Amino acid sequence: MCLSIPSKITKIDRENNICTVDTMGVERSASLDLIDQEINIGDYVLIHIGFAMNKIDEEDALESLSLYEQIIENIEEEERQAQIIRENKSC
């Protein structure tokens, strides 16, 4: 299963048809070779195996990012609780 996290375009190298995106604080490069939409800095795209596949609406992108952040927070909280339980069992 592949989850595509919305990524915000921060730079575009039109000569090489490559963009730099920010994916939840991580910068990476992606090819624009497979996208058939006009892309500009500030747009959100979905990336698969290093290629921007499609542009998505900013509202949808921000909603998805918020959900991903909630998932991460829940996982981190579960891990903290599990660690507390392990520490209490070892006492």
C-alpha positions as a Markdown table, in Angstrom:
| # | Residue | x | y | z |
|---|---|---|---|---|
| 1 | Met | 0.0 | 0.0 | 0.0 |
| 2 | Cys | 1.3 | 3.4 | -0.9 |
| 3 | Leu | 0.2 | 6.6 | 0.9 |
| 4 | Ser | 0.8 | 9.8 | -1.0 |
| 5 | Ile | 1.2 | 12.7 | 1.3 |
| 6 | Pro | 0.5 | 16.1 | -0.2 |
| 7 | Ser | 3.7 | 18.0 | -0.9 |
| 8 | Lys | 4.1 | 21.8 | -1.3 |
| 9 | Ile | 6.2 | 23.0 | -4.2 |
| 10 | Thr | 8.9 | 25.3 | -3.0 |
| 11 | Lys | 11.2 | 25.6 | -6.0 |
| 12 | Ile | 10.9 | 24.8 | -9.7 |
| 13 | Asp | 13.7 | 24.1 | -12.1 |
| 14 | Arg | 11.9 | 24.5 | -15.4 |
| 15 | Glu | 15.0 | 23.8 | -17.5 |
| 16 | Asn | 15.3 | 20.3 | -16.0 |
| 17 | Asn | 11.6 | 19.9 | -15.3 |
| 18 | Ile | 12.2 | 19.1 | -11.6 |
| 19 | Cys | 10.7 | 20.7 | -8.5 |
| 20 | Thr | 11.6 | 20.8 | -4.9 |
| 21 | Val | 8.8 | 20.0 | -2.5 |
| 22 | Asp | 8.2 | 20.1 | 1.3 |
| 23 | Thr | 6.5 | 17.0 | 2.6 |
| 24 | Met | 5.7 | 17.6 | 6.3 |
| 25 | Gly | 9.0 | 19.3 | 6.8 |
| 26 | Val | 11.1 | 17.1 | 4.6 |
| 27 | Glu | 12.5 | 18.5 | 1.4 |
| 28 | Arg | 12.9 | 16.3 | -1.6 |
| 29 | Ser | 13.1 | 16.6 | -5.4 |
| 30 | Ala | 10.5 | 15.3 | -7.8 |
| 31 | Ser | 10.2 | 15.1 | -11.6 |
| 32 | Leu | 7.5 | 17.0 | -13.3 |
| 33 | Asp | 7.7 | 14.8 | -16.4 |
| 34 | Leu | 4.4 | 13.0 | -15.8 |
| 35 | Ile | 2.2 | 15.9 | -14.8 |
| 36 | Asp | 0.0 | 17.5 | -17.4 |
| 37 | Gln | -1.1 | 20.5 | -15.3 |
| 38 | Glu | 0.5 | 23.9 | -14.9 |
| 39 | Ile | 2.5 | 23.9 | -11.7 |
| 40 | Asn | 3.7 | 26.9 | -9.7 |
| 41 | Ile | 5.5 | 27.5 | -6.5 |
| 42 | Gly | 3.0 | 27.1 | -3.6 |
| 43 | Asp | 1.0 | 24.4 | -5.4 |
| 44 | Tyr | 0.4 | 21.0 | -3.7 |
| 45 | Val | 1.1 | 17.8 | -5.6 |
| 46 | Leu | 1.0 | 14.1 | -4.9 |
| 47 | Ile | 4.2 | 12.3 | -5.6 |
| 48 | His | 4.8 | 8.6 | -6.4 |
| 49 | Ile | 8.3 | 7.1 | -6.8 |
| 50 | Gly | 9.9 | 10.5 | -7.4 |
| 51 | Phe | 7.3 | 11.9 | -9.9 |
| 52 | Ala | 4.7 | 14.5 | -9.3 |
| 53 | Met | 1.5 | 12.7 | -10.5 |
| 54 | Asn | -1.1 | 15.4 | -10.0 |
| 55 | Lys | -1.8 | 18.7 | -8.5 |
| 56 | Ile | -4.4 | 18.9 | -5.7 |
| 57 | Asp | -6.5 | 21.6 | -4.2 |
| 58 | Glu | -4.8 | 23.4 | -1.3 |
| 59 | Glu | -7.8 | 22.9 | 1.0 |
| 60 | Asp | -7.8 | 19.2 | 0.4 |
| 61 | Ala | -4.0 | 19.1 | 0.9 |
| 62 | Leu | -4.2 | 20.9 | 4.2 |
| 63 | Glu | -7.0 | 18.7 | 5.4 |
| 64 | Ser | -5.0 | 15.6 | 4.5 |
| 65 | Leu | -1.9 | 16.9 | 6.2 |
| 66 | Ser | -3.9 | 17.6 | 9.3 |
| 67 | Leu | -5.2 | 14.1 | 9.4 |
| 68 | Tyr | -1.6 | 12.7 | 8.9 |
| 69 | Glu | -0.4 | 14.9 | 11.8 |
| 70 | Gln | -3.2 | 13.5 | 14.0 |
| 71 | Ile | -2.3 | 9.9 | 13.1 |
| 72 | Ile | 1.4 | 10.6 | 14.0 |
| 73 | Glu | 0.4 | 12.2 | 17.3 |
| 74 | Asn | -1.8 | 9.2 | 18.1 |
| 75 | Ile | 1.0 | 6.7 | 17.3 |
| 76 | Glu | 3.5 | 8.7 | 19.4 |
| 77 | Glu | 1.1 | 8.8 | 22.3 |
| 78 | Glu | 0.5 | 5.0 | 22.1 |
| 79 | Glu | 4.3 | 4.5 | 22.1 |
| 80 | Arg | 4.7 | 6.7 | 25.2 |
| 81 | Gln | 1.9 | 4.7 | 27.0 |
| 82 | Ala | 3.5 | 1.4 | 26.0 |
| 83 | Gln | 6.9 | 2.6 | 27.3 |
| 84 | Ile | 5.3 | 3.6 | 30.6 |
| 85 | Ile | 3.7 | 0.2 | 30.9 |
| 86 | Arg | 7.0 | -1.6 | 30.2 |
| 87 | Glu | 8.8 | 0.6 | 32.7 |
| 88 | Asn | 6.2 | -0.1 | 35.4 |
| 89 | Lys | 6.3 | -3.9 | 34.8 |
| 90 | Ser | 10.1 | -3.9 | 35.2 |
| 91 | Cys | 9.9 | -2.3 | 38.7 |
